């Protein structure tokens, strides 16, 4: 009688262990499935790493800028530009329509340098401040590193509007006081940005970029 009771108890223990093991295995599989489909927002470190892997990214095109100078007068500047990314460093060269160099801007995580014809290079930690003081207007170089991809910069909040007529294409980004309008993309398979307008209200500044490459 005692042996029969012990055998029954042993069977119940084994059954409990098997059931418990089954529940545990099911839970592990479920958690694994949830983990594999979990999405995470991109971080600044992720975006910086992505850009750093693009060791050689060159773009060429034309620019037109409308701005208000220190005296409140509306000014216009236009010409050609060369954009070169090497690791985390951006070099932007602005040239007149006749090919004369107007300015060369070099921006890196450590510092920013502005070179003007027949003048000593200017160095600061903020490339926008350098351009504003020397040229009267500033191109948002740090933001353009992302907006030309096109994508919002991961360092601040942004509102992104997709184009309902072109699947996967961004139509507008609003970020850091700038409104970035995407007017045209290259044909597949490159799908790179071809025309982009940037504007801000304070201080007033409007920039038109046409990318040839």
C-alpha positions as CSV (number, residue, x, y, z in Angstrom):
1,X,0.0,0.0,0.0
2,X,2.8,2.4,1.0
3,X,4.7,1.5,-2.2
4,X,1.6,2.2,-4.3
5,X,1.2,5.6,-2.7
6,X,4.9,6.4,-3.3
7,X,4.7,5.4,-7.0
8,X,1.6,7.6,-7.5
9,X,3.4,10.6,-5.9
10,X,6.4,10.0,-8.0
11,X,4.3,10.0,-11.1
12,X,2.6,13.3,-10.1
13,X,6.0,14.9,-9.4
14,X,7.3,13.8,-12.8
15,X,4.2,15.1,-14.5
16,X,4.5,18.4,-12.7
17,X,8.2,18.7,-13.8
18,X,7.3,17.9,-17.4
19,X,4.4,20.4,-17.4
20,X,6.6,23.0,-15.8
21,X,9.4,22.4,-18.3
22,X,6.9,22.7,-21.1
23,X,5.6,26.0,-19.7
24,X,9.2,27.3,-19.3
25,X,10.1,26.2,-22.9
26,X,7.0,27.9,-24.3
27,X,7.8,31.1,-22.4
28,X,11.3,31.1,-23.7
29,X,10.2,30.6,-27.3
30,X,7.5,33.4,-26.9
31,X,10.1,35.8,-25.5
32,X,12.5,35.0,-28.2
33,X,9.9,35.7,-30.8
34,X,9.0,39.0,-29.2
35,X,12.6,40.0,-29.1
36,X,13.3,39.2,-32.8
37,X,10.4,41.6,-33.9
38,X,11.1,44.4,-31.4
39,X,12.0,47.7,-33.1
40,X,14.3,50.3,-31.6
41,X,14.5,54.0,-32.4
42,X,17.9,55.0,-33.9
43,X,20.2,56.8,-31.5
44,X,22.8,59.5,-32.2
45,X,25.5,56.9,-31.8
46,X,23.9,54.7,-34.3
47,X,23.6,57.5,-36.9
48,X,27.1,58.7,-36.3
49,X,28.4,55.2,-36.8
50,X,26.4,54.9,-40.0
51,X,27.9,58.1,-41.3
52,X,31.4,57.1,-40.2
53,X,31.1,54.0,-42.4
54,X,30.5,56.2,-45.4
55,X,34.2,57.0,-45.8
56,X,33.9,58.7,-49.2
57,X,30.7,60.5,-50.0
58,X,31.0,63.3,-52.6
59,X,28.2,65.5,-54.0
60,X,28.4,68.3,-56.5
61,X,25.8,70.9,-57.4
62,X,24.5,74.4,-57.4
63,X,23.3,76.7,-54.6
64,X,21.2,79.9,-54.3
65,X,20.9,81.7,-51.0
66,X,18.6,84.6,-50.0
67,X,19.4,86.2,-46.6
68,X,19.1,89.4,-44.7
69,X,22.4,91.1,-43.8
70,X,23.4,92.9,-40.6
71,X,21.9,96.1,-42.0
72,X,18.5,94.5,-42.7
73,X,19.1,94.4,-46.5
74,X,18.1,91.4,-48.5
75,X,21.0,89.8,-50.2
76,X,21.5,87.0,-52.7
77,X,24.4,84.6,-53.2
78,X,24.6,81.8,-55.7
79,X,27.2,79.5,-57.4
80,X,28.4,76.0,-57.3
81,X,29.4,73.7,-54.5
82,X,31.4,70.6,-53.8
83,X,30.6,68.5,-50.7
84,X,33.0,65.8,-49.5
85,X,32.6,63.5,-46.5
86,X,35.6,61.5,-45.3
87,X,34.8,59.6,-42.2
88,X,33.4,62.2,-39.7
89,X,34.8,65.2,-41.5
90,X,32.9,67.3,-44.0
91,X,34.5,69.7,-46.5
92,X,32.3,72.1,-48.3
93,X,33.6,74.3,-51.1
94,X,31.6,77.2,-52.4
95,X,32.5,78.6,-55.8
96,X,31.1,81.5,-57.9
97,X,29.4,80.8,-61.2
98,X,32.7,81.6,-62.9
99,X,34.6,79.0,-60.7
100,X,36.3,81.3,-58.2
101,X,36.5,80.0,-54.7
102,X,34.2,81.9,-52.3
103,X,34.8,79.8,-49.2
104,X,36.0,76.4,-48.0
105,X,34.4,75.1,-44.8
106,X,35.8,72.1,-43.0
107,X,33.7,70.6,-40.1
108,X,34.8,67.8,-37.8
109,X,33.8,66.7,-34.4
110,X,36.7,68.5,-32.9
111,X,36.5,71.9,-34.7
112,X,35.4,73.9,-37.7
113,X,37.5,75.9,-40.1
114,X,36.6,78.6,-42.7
115,X,39.0,79.6,-45.4
116,X,38.4,82.7,-47.4
117,X,40.4,84.0,-50.4
118,X,43.5,86.0,-49.3
119,X,42.7,85.7,-45.6
120,X,44.0,83.6,-42.7
121,X,41.8,80.6,-41.9
122,X,39.2,81.1,-39.2
123,X,38.7,78.4,-36.6
124,X,35.9,77.8,-34.1
125,X,33.8,75.1,-32.6
126,X,30.7,76.1,-34.4
127,X,30.7,76.1,-38.2
128,X,27.4,78.0,-38.5
129,X,28.8,80.9,-36.4
130,X,31.9,81.1,-38.6
131,X,29.9,81.3,-41.8
132,X,27.4,83.8,-40.3
133,X,30.1,86.2,-39.2
134,X,32.2,85.9,-42.3
135,X,29.7,85.5,-45.1
136,X,26.5,86.9,-43.7
137,X,24.7,83.5,-44.0
138,X,25.3,80.0,-42.7
139,X,24.6,76.7,-44.3
140,X,23.5,74.1,-41.8
141,X,26.4,71.7,-42.5
142,X,25.8,69.4,-39.5
143,X,22.1,69.0,-40.4
144,X,22.8,68.6,-44.1
145,X,25.0,65.5,-43.3
146,X,21.7,63.7,-42.5
147,X,19.2,65.7,-44.6
148,X,21.0,64.9,-47.8
149,X,20.7,61.1,-47.2
150,X,17.7,62.0,-46.7
151,X,16.9,61.5,-43.0
152,X,16.3,63.6,-39.9
153,X,19.3,64.3,-37.7
154,X,19.1,62.0,-34.6
155,X,20.3,64.7,-32.2
156,X,16.9,66.5,-31.8
157,X,13.2,66.1,-32.4
158,X,12.0,66.2,-35.9
159,X,8.7,66.0,-37.9
160,X,8.9,63.9,-41.1
161,X,6.3,63.9,-43.8
162,X,6.4,61.2,-46.4
163,X,5.4,61.7,-50.1
164,X,2.0,60.1,-50.7
165,X,2.8,59.8,-54.4
166,X,6.3,58.3,-54.2
167,X,6.6,55.3,-51.8
168,X,9.5,55.5,-49.4
169,X,10.4,59.1,-50.3
170,X,10.4,61.9,-47.7
171,X,8.6,65.1,-48.8
172,X,9.5,67.3,-45.8
173,X,11.5,67.4,-42.6
174,X,11.0,70.1,-39.9
175,X,13.9,70.2,-37.4
176,X,15.9,72.7,-35.4
177,X,14.0,75.7,-36.8
178,X,14.5,74.5,-40.4
179,X,12.0,73.3,-43.0
180,X,13.5,71.0,-45.5
181,X,11.5,70.4,-48.7
182,X,12.4,67.6,-51.1
183,X,11.4,68.6,-54.6
184,X,13.0,65.9,-56.7
185,X,14.8,62.5,-56.5
186,X,17.0,60.8,-59.0
187,X,15.6,57.8,-60.8
188,X,16.0,54.3,-59.5
189,X,18.2,52.5,-58.5
190,X,20.1,55.5,-56.9
191,X,17.0,57.4,-55.6
192,X,19.3,60.2,-54.3
193,X,18.1,63.7,-53.7
194,X,18.3,66.0,-56.7
195,X,16.6,69.2,-55.5
196,X,16.1,70.4,-51.9
197,X,15.0,73.7,-50.4
198,X,15.8,74.7,-46.9
199,X,14.3,77.7,-45.1
200,X,14.1,79.2,-41.6
201,X,12.3,82.2,-40.1
202,X,14.7,83.6,-37.5
203,X,16.9,84.9,-38.9
204,X,15.3,84.7,-42.4
205,X,17.3,82.4,-44.7
206,X,16.3,80.5,-47.8
207,X,18.6,78.0,-49.5
208,X,18.0,76.1,-52.8
209,X,20.3,73.2,-53.7
210,X,20.4,71.3,-57.0
211,X,22.6,68.2,-56.8
212,X,24.2,67.1,-60.0
213,X,25.8,64.0,-58.4
